[in-house]
């Protein structure tokens, strides 16, 4: 039964990925970072990713993208895609390599978390946002650290139980050459995305994280939700935009899309709470699947 479900899932995923790639090329009006994020998420989540792409990102008609994506829940979903794409990519890469080292599941989960965090922060958050911080990459790292950390913790709170439980009960699902590995990863990514959505909605609604990345000349960016694109633009409204020179080249910024920041103490408390949630989920999972940190001899 699981083999049949896996075959159906892969067929639906293939169709979903082809559609999202095609639509991103011929109908996309968001930044290419946004499009790549949706493509990656669709690779990992199949028809679920394509469904939410249709709901929250795809332009239904020329000139309608601004209004279509203006709702906060859609901005939040688009914002989460950067985190989910980066985190899941790091986790998939780590999970594909770690079986070689024959580590116990606790070490596997820890290293997958670190790989996801590094990929999510340094590529899909900081690199994407560098244009909004005067081209200063390390400033972008600092400014996006809070949002990436709390979002990543919630992604992992959803992914870890699925990865550990299915990995222990589904023979072969820990080996990247086995199709069940990719099916298990897909299920974990879907659950991780669901867990992380509330914190991303809160971040976007309080202007602590960007929303949908829409270049100004493409289809009119939705106002007030931090969705200015840091990618180079060919047009400029002198009232709202200015050059920001940096290592990434001349970028444009919207003055009225600056992100809010929490006081350091409050940010630290919220980060600690998300870590507590993550550890609590791991603790509960250990009642179903023992989480071990022993070292094994190769």
N, C-alpha and C positions, 0 to 999 in steps of 0.2 A: 504493500500500500504506500509506504514512504517513497519507494522508487518511482511509482506512478505519479505521486504528488510532485516529486522533484522534477520529473520530465515536463509535466505541465507548467510548473513554475518557471523553468528555464525557457520554455517556448514563449510564455507570456512576457518574461523579462526581455528576451531578444526583440520581440515586437515593440515593447515599450521603449527600449533604448533607441531603436531605429527611429521611432517617431519623435522622441525628444531631441535627438541629434538633428534630424531633418528640420524640425520646427525651429530649433535654435539658430540654424544657419539661414533659413529663408524667411522666418517670421520673428526672430528674436530682436528685441529692442533694449534689452538690459545689457550691462557690461559683460565682457567675456568671462570675467571671474564668476559672475552669477550664473551664466549659462553652463560653464564647466562644472560648477557645484551641482546644478540640477542634473546634468548628465551623469556625474559620478553617483549621486544619490539614487538615480534611477537604475544604474548598474547594480547597486547594492540592494535596492528595495523593489525592483521590478515594477509590476503594475501599480503597486501602492504609490511609488514615487511619481509615476506618470499621472496617476489620478490627482494627486495634490499639485502637480505642475499645472494641470488643466484648471484646477480650482483657483490657484493663487498667483500664477506667473504668466501663463500664455496669453498673449494679446489676442482677443477675440476678433477685432477688426482694426484696421489702421486708424490711429488717432484716439484709441480708446484705452490704451494701457494705463495712462495716468489714473483715470477714474476706476478702472477695473482693479488696480492693486492698491487703491488708497486706504481701504479698510485696515485697521490696526492688526487684525488677526492675519491678514494676508501679508502685510509688511513683516510681521513677526515670523511667519512661516518661511518667507524668503530669506530673512536674516538667519534663521536657524540652519538653512541649507549650507551656509559657509562652514559653520561649526561641524555639522553632521558629516559633510563631505570630507573635511580635513581629518576629523577624528577617526571616522570609519576607515579612511585610506591608511592612516598610520597603524591602526589596529589590524587591518587585513595584511599589511606588509609584515608586521611583527608576527602575527599568527601563522603566516606562511613560512617563516624562518625558524621560529622557536622549536618546532618538533624535532629538528636536528639535534638540539641540545638536551632533549629528554628531561626537561624540568618538570617539577610538580605544578599542579594547576594554580597554586597561589602565586608562584613566580611568573608563570605565564600571564596571568591576569595583570600583575603589577607592571611587567614590561610592556604589555599591550597598552596599558593606560599611559605610560610614559611616551610610547611611540605616537599614540593618538594625540596626546597633548602637544608634543613638539611639532607634529605636522599641522595640527589645527592652529596653534598660535603663530608659528614662524612663517607659515605659508598662507593659509586660508584666512587668517585675520590680519596680521601685521603687514604682510606683503601686499595684500589687497587694499589696505587702508593707508599705505604710505603716502599717497598723494594728498590725503586730508591732513597730514602732519608735516607740511612743508618739505616733503621728500625725505624726511628723517626716518629711516627704517627703525632704528632702536627706540625712537620716541613712539613710533607706532606700536612696537612690542610692549612698551610700558603702558600705553594708553588702552590697549586691548587685552591686557593680561587679566583683569578682573572679569570681564565678560566671558572670555574664553574659559577661565577656570571654573566658574560656576556652571556654565553650560556643559563643559566637558564632564564635570562630576555627575550631572544628571544623565547625560548620554550613557556614561558607564554604569550608572545605577540601574539603567534598563538593560544594557547589553550583557553585563557580567552574569546575572542569573541564567539568562538564556544560553550563553556560551558554555558555562560550566555544567548546567543540567543536561543539555543536549549532548555536550561532549562526553559526558560520563555514561550516557545511556544509548548512544548511537554509534555503533562500531564504525570506525573509519572517518568519522566527522572531524577529527583533529588533523587529518592529513590533507594538505592543500591539493593533492592530485586526485582526491576523491570528490565527486560531485556533491556528496553530502556536506562537505566542509563549506562549500559556497552557499548551500541552502541554509545551513545553520547560521552562517554569518549574515545572510539576508534577514532571517527572522530576528536575530539579535539587533540588527541595525534598525529595523522597524520599531521594535520595542524601545530602543534607545531614543529614537526620534520622538516617540510619544511622551516619554518621561521628560525630555528636555524642552518640550514646547512651552509649558507654563513659565519657566524661568526666562525663556527668550521673549515671550509676550510681555512679561514684566519689564525686561530690559529695554525693549523697543518703545513700549508705552511711556516709559520714564526717560526716554532719549539718552540711554546709556549704551545703546548699540544701534548701528545703522539698519535701515530697512532695505527695500528693494533698490538695487543699483541701476538707475535709469539715466543714461547720458542726456544732458539737457536738450540736444538737438534731435534726439531719437523719437520721443513720443511724450514730451512734457513730463518731468518728474513730479510725483505726488508731493504736495507741500507739507512741511511740518513734521516729517517722520524720519529725518536724518538719512534721506535716501540719495544724497548727491553722489554722483559717480566720481571717484578719484582718477578715472582713466582720462587720457588726453581728449579734449574736445576740439572740434573745428569751428565752433561758433561760441560767442561770448556776449553775455549781457553785462555791460560795464557797471550796471547798478548793483549786481549781485555777485559777480565773480571776479577773481583776480589770479594772477600767475603765482604759483608756488614753485620756486626752483629747487631742485634736489637731485639726488643720485638717480632717481627714476625719470628725470627730465622735467620739462615744464608741464605742470599739472594745473587743473582748475579746481577751485574750491568754492563752495557756497558759504558765505558768512553766516547765514541764518540756519545752518545745519550743524553747528558745533554740538558735540556730544556733552551731556552732563556727566559730572563725576561725583561719586560719593566721598565723604570724608574717609580718610585712611582707616580709622578705627571701625566705622560702620562697615566698610568694605571687608575688612578682616573678619568681622563677626559673621557676615553673610557667607564668605568663603568657608569659614569653619563649620557653619551649619550644613553647607552642601557636602563637605567632606564627611560630616557626621551621618548624613543621610546615606552617602555611598557606603561607608563602613557598616552602617546598620543593615543595609541590603545584603552586603557580603556575609555578615553574621547570620542573618536569616537564611541565606542560601546554604550556609554550612550545615544546617539541619537536614537539608535534602542531599547535598553533595559535600562531603568533607573537603575543606579548603586547606591544603597542605603547603608548607614552605620548606620541606626537607630538600636537601641537596642529594641528587642521585649521581652515582658514578657512571660515566659513559662506558 
